[in-house]
Amino acid sequence: MIKILFICHGNICRSAMCESVMTHLVAQNNLSGSIQIASAATHNDEIGSPPHYGTVQKLKQMGVPLVPHHAVRMTKADYADYDFLIGMDSANIRNMTRITNGDPQGKIHKLLSFADSSRDIADPWYTGNFDETYADVLQGCTALLDFLIKNKTKSPEC
């Protein structure tokens, strides 16, 4: 079982969107029994909150089922529990590395790195552009799934 944790600042927009998109992609590829997906926040701002209405609306528009979700905080223990810890932007990566006290096993990655891009996924909480965020999330999740299928590994070299 490969375990993936998607992480953003508040866990109501980008990482919550990733959790639903990746769960949908995994199910479409009949891999639900071998890939486990969750999401979390690096900050306490939205703990307990459901996904942002913009995220819910965009997923519905795209026909992606919403995974039942309430924001949770990433913990140091998540490093041992997950094979991949996937951040949405450079600030997330810094915070994730701080929370885990480093990344000795190379588990922490920025989502778009799997799509050969160093770009951050813009936070729609600030931009209001859930269309752009969805396009980036879909690109990153598709590339991550392709990586997992091709490599069947828990230790990516991205």
C-alpha positions as CSV (number, residue, x, y, z in Angstrom):
1,M,0.0,0.0,0.0
2,I,1.4,3.4,-1.1
3,K,0.3,6.2,1.3
4,I,0.1,9.8,0.0
5,L,-0.5,12.9,2.1
6,F,-1.3,16.1,0.2
7,I,-0.5,19.3,2.2
8,C,-1.2,23.0,1.9
9,H,-1.6,25.9,4.3
10,G,-5.2,25.4,5.5
11,N,-6.3,22.0,4.0
12,I,-9.6,23.4,2.6
13,C,-8.6,24.4,-1.0
14,R,-5.6,22.9,-2.7
15,S,-4.8,19.8,-0.6
16,A,-8.5,19.0,-0.2
17,M,-8.9,19.3,-4.0
18,C,-5.9,17.0,-4.5
19,E,-7.3,14.4,-2.1
20,S,-10.5,14.2,-4.2
21,V,-8.8,14.4,-7.6
22,M,-6.2,11.8,-6.8
23,T,-8.8,9.5,-5.2
24,H,-10.9,9.8,-8.4
25,L,-7.9,9.1,-10.7
26,V,-6.8,6.1,-8.6
27,A,-10.3,4.7,-8.7
28,Q,-10.5,5.1,-12.5
29,N,-7.3,3.1,-12.8
30,N,-8.5,0.4,-10.4
31,L,-5.8,1.1,-7.9
32,S,-7.9,2.0,-4.9
33,G,-6.7,-1.1,-3.1
34,S,-3.0,-0.2,-3.4
35,I,-2.9,3.6,-3.0
36,Q,-4.2,5.4,0.1
37,I,-4.8,9.2,0.0
38,A,-5.3,11.9,2.6
39,S,-4.6,15.6,3.1
40,A,-3.6,17.9,5.9
41,A,-2.6,21.5,6.7
42,T,0.6,23.1,7.9
43,H,-1.3,25.6,10.0
44,N,-4.2,25.6,12.4
45,D,-6.3,28.3,10.7
46,E,-9.0,26.0,9.3
47,I,-8.8,22.9,11.4
48,G,-12.2,21.2,11.5
49,S,-13.5,23.1,8.5
50,P,-15.0,21.4,5.4
51,P,-13.5,22.1,1.9
52,H,-13.8,25.6,0.6
53,Y,-17.0,26.2,-1.4
54,G,-14.9,27.1,-4.4
55,T,-13.2,23.7,-4.2
56,V,-16.5,21.9,-3.8
57,Q,-18.0,23.8,-6.7
58,K,-15.1,23.1,-9.1
59,L,-15.0,19.4,-8.3
60,K,-18.7,19.1,-8.9
61,Q,-18.4,21.0,-12.2
62,M,-15.6,18.6,-13.3
63,G,-17.5,15.5,-12.2
64,V,-15.0,14.6,-9.5
65,P,-16.6,13.1,-6.3
66,L,-15.8,15.1,-3.2
67,V,-14.1,13.0,-0.6
68,P,-15.7,13.6,2.8
69,H,-13.3,15.9,4.6
70,H,-12.6,18.2,7.5
71,A,-9.3,20.0,7.7
72,V,-6.6,18.4,9.9
73,R,-3.1,19.5,11.0
74,M,0.0,17.7,9.7
75,T,2.1,16.1,12.5
76,K,5.6,15.0,12.8
77,A,4.3,11.4,13.0
78,D,2.9,11.7,9.4
79,Y,6.5,11.4,8.1
80,A,6.7,7.8,9.3
81,D,3.1,7.0,8.3
82,Y,3.2,8.2,4.7
83,D,5.4,7.3,1.7
84,F,4.9,10.6,0.0
85,L,4.2,14.0,1.5
86,I,3.2,16.3,-1.3
87,G,3.2,20.1,-0.8
88,M,1.5,22.7,-3.1
89,D,4.1,25.5,-2.9
90,S,7.6,26.4,-1.6
91,A,6.2,27.8,1.6
92,N,4.4,24.5,2.3
93,I,7.6,22.6,1.6
94,R,9.5,24.7,4.2
95,N,6.8,24.3,6.8
96,M,6.5,20.6,6.1
97,T,10.3,20.2,6.5
98,R,10.1,22.2,9.8
99,I,7.3,20.0,11.1
100,T,9.1,16.8,10.3
101,N,12.5,18.0,11.4
102,G,13.9,17.4,8.0
103,D,13.4,15.0,5.1
104,P,16.1,12.2,5.5
105,Q,14.2,9.7,3.4
106,G,13.3,12.1,0.5
107,K,9.5,11.8,1.0
108,I,8.7,15.5,0.7
109,H,7.9,16.9,-2.8
110,K,6.2,19.7,-4.4
111,L,3.2,18.4,-6.5
112,L,4.2,19.9,-9.8
113,S,7.7,18.4,-9.6
114,F,6.1,15.2,-10.8
115,A,5.1,17.2,-14.0
116,D,8.7,18.4,-14.4
117,S,7.8,21.9,-13.2
118,S,9.2,23.9,-10.3
119,R,6.0,26.1,-10.2
120,D,3.9,26.6,-7.1
121,I,0.2,25.9,-7.3
122,A,-1.4,29.2,-6.6
123,D,-3.7,29.4,-3.5
124,P,-7.2,30.1,-4.7
125,W,-8.0,31.4,-1.2
126,Y,-6.1,34.5,-2.3
127,T,-6.5,34.3,-6.1
128,G,-10.1,33.2,-6.3
129,N,-9.1,31.2,-9.4
130,F,-10.3,27.7,-8.8
131,D,-10.1,26.9,-12.5
132,E,-6.4,27.5,-12.6
133,T,-5.8,25.6,-9.4
134,Y,-7.8,22.7,-10.6
135,A,-5.8,22.6,-13.9
136,D,-2.6,22.5,-11.9
137,V,-3.9,19.9,-9.4
138,L,-5.0,17.7,-12.2
139,Q,-1.7,18.0,-14.0
140,G,0.3,17.2,-10.9
141,C,-1.9,14.4,-9.7
142,T,-1.9,12.8,-13.1
143,A,1.9,13.0,-13.3
144,L,2.2,11.6,-9.8
145,L,0.0,8.7,-10.6
146,D,1.9,8.0,-13.8
147,F,5.1,8.1,-11.8
148,L,3.7,5.6,-9.3
149,I,2.5,3.3,-12.1
150,K,5.8,3.4,-14.0
151,N,8.1,3.0,-10.9
152,K,6.0,1.1,-8.5
153,T,8.2,2.5,-5.8
154,K,7.9,4.4,-2.5
155,S,11.1,6.3,-2.9
156,P,10.9,8.8,-5.9
157,E,13.9,10.5,-7.3
158,C,12.3,13.8,-8.3
